[in-house]
């Protein structure tokens, strides 16, 4: 693997899950990373410690990406420490768990809150890093989206709609951020971990078995699986931008052809 000791990245929502796995994977190649959290300080500290133990550098930064000033703070934290920004992973996200048939279960405020983090936040982060990346001659951005935004499934209609918007925004930004900046999106399917355990409860183990039994690859995805794709986009794939890539063990093949890609 190539050395990333001179590489600097910001990973939003990196206290746990895919964000944490991405930070650790980059750090294992020597990268310097901003570990971002909103409330999970202890988890963020553990992630930062793991990054340092892996051979990289890590700085904690509390910030809410729905707030533009906080997005600017993340950028300034990286610049103050290391003077450059080579990569951004827009991983921070939120949802409200509401069965899709329950149309009364989502309010306009729910949509506003979910979009503020899942769509507006990534836009503000892209806008905040763009001047630095362009001035230094290049950079790469990865949006962590979801299969929900492609096939309309997931924890709620509002969540699926927000990820669909994030995919579309990835295409729009790819056109305007080039040639210096590449931007791509990763769409995970089922991902093992704490969040799915909390959502599914007693059904969690059965869901893993279902994924293993019914997906073409016979696997239930992990945070590390998703981080692997994100790091690929960040550090290689120099001729790729505006791509929306599904990482779901082939789960999407069981749906009708997905024109939203």
C-alpha positions as CSV (number, residue, x, y, z in Angstrom):
1,X,0.0,0.0,0.0
2,X,1.2,3.5,-0.8
3,X,2.5,5.7,2.0
4,X,0.2,8.5,3.1
5,X,2.4,10.2,5.7
6,X,2.1,13.5,3.9
7,X,-1.7,13.1,3.4
8,X,-4.3,15.0,5.4
9,X,-8.0,14.1,5.6
10,X,-11.2,15.1,7.4
11,X,-13.7,12.4,8.1
12,X,-17.0,13.7,9.5
13,X,-18.9,11.5,11.9
14,X,-15.8,9.4,12.5
15,X,-16.3,8.4,16.2
16,X,-17.9,5.1,15.2
17,X,-18.9,2.9,12.3
18,X,-17.8,3.6,8.7
19,X,-16.2,6.9,9.6
20,X,-14.1,5.4,12.3
21,X,-13.1,2.4,10.1
22,X,-12.0,4.9,7.4
23,X,-10.0,7.0,9.8
24,X,-8.2,3.9,11.1
25,X,-7.5,2.5,7.6
26,X,-6.0,5.8,6.4
27,X,-4.0,6.1,9.6
28,X,-2.5,2.6,9.1
29,X,-0.9,4.1,5.9
30,X,0.5,7.0,7.9
31,X,-2.2,9.6,7.2
32,X,-3.1,12.6,9.4
33,X,-6.8,12.7,10.1
34,X,-9.4,14.9,11.8
35,X,-11.7,12.7,13.8
36,X,-15.0,14.5,14.0
37,X,-17.9,13.9,16.5
38,X,-20.9,15.7,17.8
39,X,-21.7,14.0,21.1
40,X,-19.8,10.7,21.2
41,X,-16.6,12.0,22.8
42,X,-15.5,8.7,24.3
43,X,-15.9,6.9,21.1
44,X,-14.0,9.6,19.2
45,X,-11.2,9.4,21.7
46,X,-11.0,5.7,21.2
47,X,-10.9,6.1,17.4
48,X,-8.2,8.8,17.6
49,X,-6.1,6.5,19.9
50,X,-6.5,3.7,17.4
51,X,-5.4,5.9,14.6
52,X,-2.3,6.9,16.5
53,X,-1.5,3.3,17.4
54,X,-1.8,2.3,13.8
55,X,0.9,4.8,12.9
56,X,-1.0,7.9,11.8
57,X,-1.8,11.2,13.5
58,X,-5.3,12.2,14.7
59,X,-6.9,15.3,16.1
60,X,-10.4,15.4,17.6
61,X,-12.8,18.1,16.5
62,X,-16.3,18.5,17.8
63,X,-18.5,19.9,15.1
64,X,-22.1,19.6,13.8
65,X,-21.9,19.6,10.0
66,X,-25.4,21.1,9.7
67,X,-23.9,24.3,11.0
68,X,-21.8,26.1,8.4
69,X,-19.5,27.7,11.0
70,X,-18.7,24.2,12.4
71,X,-17.8,23.0,8.9
72,X,-15.4,25.9,8.6
73,X,-14.0,25.0,12.0
74,X,-13.2,21.5,10.8
75,X,-11.3,22.9,7.9
76,X,-9.4,25.5,10.0
77,X,-8.5,22.8,12.5
78,X,-6.8,20.7,9.8
79,X,-5.1,23.7,8.2
80,X,-3.8,25.0,11.6
81,X,-2.3,21.6,12.4
82,X,-1.0,20.4,9.0
83,X,-1.4,23.2,6.5
84,X,-3.2,21.2,3.8
85,X,-6.3,19.0,3.1
86,X,-6.0,16.2,0.7
87,X,-9.3,14.3,1.4
88,X,-12.7,14.7,2.8
89,X,-15.2,12.0,3.7
90,X,-18.7,13.2,4.3
91,X,-19.8,10.4,6.6
92,X,-21.9,12.2,9.2
93,X,-25.5,11.2,8.9
94,X,-28.8,11.0,10.8
95,X,-32.2,9.4,10.4
96,X,-35.5,8.8,12.1
97,X,-36.8,5.2,12.0
98,X,-40.3,5.2,10.6
99,X,-41.9,2.4,8.6
100,X,-42.4,3.6,5.0
101,X,-46.2,2.9,5.1
102,X,-46.6,5.3,8.1
103,X,-46.9,8.6,6.3
104,X,-48.0,10.4,9.4
105,X,-44.8,9.3,11.2
106,X,-42.7,12.0,9.5
107,X,-43.1,15.7,9.8
108,X,-41.7,18.6,7.8
109,X,-39.3,19.2,10.7
110,X,-38.1,15.6,10.5
111,X,-37.3,16.1,6.8
112,X,-35.5,19.4,7.5
113,X,-33.4,17.9,10.3
114,X,-32.4,14.9,8.2
115,X,-31.6,16.9,5.1
116,X,-29.6,19.4,7.2
117,X,-27.1,16.7,8.2
118,X,-27.3,14.4,5.3
119,X,-27.4,16.9,2.4
120,X,-26.7,20.4,3.5
121,X,-23.8,19.3,5.7
122,X,-21.9,17.6,2.9
123,X,-22.5,20.6,0.7
124,X,-21.1,22.9,3.3
125,X,-18.1,20.7,3.9
126,X,-17.4,20.5,0.2
127,X,-17.6,24.3,-0.1
128,X,-15.4,24.7,2.9
129,X,-12.6,22.5,1.6
130,X,-12.7,23.5,-2.0
131,X,-10.6,26.6,-2.0
132,X,-7.7,24.8,-0.2
133,X,-7.9,21.8,-2.4
134,X,-7.9,23.9,-5.5
135,X,-5.1,26.1,-4.3
136,X,-2.8,23.2,-3.5
137,X,-3.6,21.6,-6.9
138,X,-5.9,18.7,-6.0
139,X,-8.0,16.7,-3.6
140,X,-10.6,14.1,-3.3
141,X,-14.0,13.9,-1.7
142,X,-16.1,10.9,-0.8
143,X,-19.8,11.1,0.2
144,X,-21.0,8.1,2.2
145,X,-24.5,7.6,0.8
146,X,-26.7,4.5,1.0
147,X,-28.5,1.9,-1.2
148,X,-31.5,3.6,0.3
149,X,-30.9,6.6,-2.0
150,X,-30.9,4.3,-5.1
151,X,-33.8,1.9,-4.5
152,X,-35.9,3.8,-2.0
153,X,-35.6,1.5,1.0
154,X,-34.1,2.1,4.5
155,X,-35.0,3.4,7.9
156,X,-37.5,6.0,6.6
157,X,-38.7,7.8,3.5
158,X,-37.0,11.0,4.6
159,X,-33.6,9.1,5.0
160,X,-33.9,7.5,1.6
161,X,-34.8,10.8,-0.1
162,X,-31.9,12.5,1.6
163,X,-29.5,9.9,0.3
164,X,-31.0,10.2,-3.2
165,X,-30.3,13.9,-3.0
166,X,-26.8,13.3,-1.9
167,X,-26.2,11.1,-4.9
168,X,-27.5,13.7,-7.3
169,X,-25.4,16.4,-5.5
170,X,-22.3,14.3,-6.0
171,X,-22.9,14.4,-9.8
172,X,-23.5,18.2,-9.7
173,X,-20.4,18.9,-7.7
174,X,-18.2,16.6,-9.9
175,X,-18.9,18.8,-12.8
176,X,-17.9,22.0,-11.0
177,X,-15.1,20.9,-8.7
178,X,-12.9,19.4,-11.5
179,X,-10.3,19.3,-12.7
180,X,-8.6,19.7,-9.3
181,X,-11.0,17.9,-7.1
182,X,-12.6,14.5,-7.6
183,X,-15.8,13.6,-5.8
184,X,-17.6,10.2,-5.7
185,X,-20.2,8.5,-3.5
186,X,-20.3,5.1,-1.8
187,X,-23.7,3.5,-1.3
188,X,-23.5,0.8,1.5
189,X,-26.1,-1.8,1.9
190,X,-26.5,-3.6,5.2
191,X,-23.5,-2.8,7.5
192,X,-22.9,-4.8,10.6
193,X,-22.4,-2.8,13.8
194,X,-23.9,-0.9,16.7
195,X,-26.4,1.2,14.7
196,X,-28.0,-1.8,13.0
197,X,-28.1,-3.6,16.4
198,X,-30.0,-0.7,17.9
199,X,-32.4,-0.4,14.9
200,X,-33.1,-4.2,14.5
201,X,-32.9,-5.3,18.1
202,X,-33.6,-9.0,18.5
203,X,-33.8,-9.3,14.7
204,X,-30.1,-8.3,14.2
205,X,-28.6,-11.8,14.1
206,X,-31.3,-13.0,11.8
207,X,-30.7,-10.2,9.4
208,X,-27.0,-11.1,9.2
209,X,-28.0,-14.7,8.4
210,X,-30.5,-13.4,5.8
211,X,-27.8,-11.3,4.1
212,X,-25.4,-14.2,4.0
213,X,-28.1,-16.5,2.6
214,X,-29.6,-14.2,-0.1
215,X,-27.0,-11.8,-1.5
216,X,-25.0,-12.8,-4.5
217,X,-21.7,-12.6,-2.5
218,X,-23.2,-14.4,0.5
219,X,-21.8,-11.7,2.9
220,X,-23.1,-9.2,5.4
221,X,-21.1,-6.1,4.9
222,X,-18.8,-4.5,7.6
223,X,-17.7,-1.0,8.3
224,X,-14.3,-2.0,7.0
225,X,-15.8,-3.1,3.7
226,X,-17.2,0.4,3.2
227,X,-14.0,2.1,4.4
228,X,-12.0,0.1,1.8
229,X,-14.1,1.6,-1.0
230,X,-13.9,5.1,0.4
231,X,-10.1,4.9,0.7
232,X,-9.9,3.6,-2.8
233,X,-11.7,6.6,-4.1
234,X,-9.7,9.0,-1.9
235,X,-6.2,7.7,-2.7
236,X,-6.4,6.2,-6.2
237,X,-9.0,6.1,-9.0
238,X,-7.4,9.3,-10.4
239,X,-9.5,9.1,-13.6
240,X,-12.9,8.7,-11.7
241,X,-15.3,11.4,-10.6
242,X,-19.0,11.6,-10.3
243,X,-19.3,7.9,-9.6
244,X,-22.0,6.4,-7.4
245,X,-20.8,3.0,-6.4
246,X,-22.9,0.4,-4.5
247,X,-21.1,-1.7,-1.9
248,X,-23.9,-4.1,-0.8
249,X,-22.8,-7.7,-1.6
250,X,-24.9,-7.4,-4.7
251,X,-28.2,-6.8,-2.8
252,X,-29.3,-4.2,-5.4
253,X,-29.5,-7.0,-8.0
254,X,-32.7,-8.3,-6.3
255,X,-34.4,-5.0,-7.1
256,X,-35.7,-3.7,-10.4
257,X,-33.0,-2.0,-12.5
258,X,-32.0,1.1,-10.6
259,X,-32.2,4.1,-12.9
260,X,-31.3,6.4,-10.0
261,X,-27.7,5.4,-10.4
